[in-house]
Amino acid sequence: VPPDNTSREITFDISTSPFTALANDDGWLIHPSEDILLVNVGGTIHALSAVCTHNGCNNSWSYSAPEFTCGCHGSRFNNNGGVTNGPAQSPLRKFAVSVQGTMVTVTV
């Protein structure tokens, strides 16, 4: 099997807007130019696909710790992307995150 070379890195600084929301526990946002949900859980940044696995909605999310809710049909997902309430049946894809100072890199 050939290696998967399709991943790419998205880097941003949490000391600049709108990413400053991630400086606080339970702070979250949808990346402004990528379909990525970002949330600070106890000081750890989590990154999940913002494309709902139920029907592909990607722009209607809310967050109330510890769950994301898709506004299209009400599917709920935990901070690790797992389904906590349908109609979605599959988890959201989780992306690797690394942090160096205020710089965050998400590998998608």
Secondary structure, DSSP 8 states (H G I E B T S, - for coil): --------EEEEETTSTTGGGGGSTT-EEE-SSSSEEEEEETTEEEEEESS-TTT---S-EEEETTEEEETTT--EEETTS-EEESS--S---EEEEEEETTEEEEE-
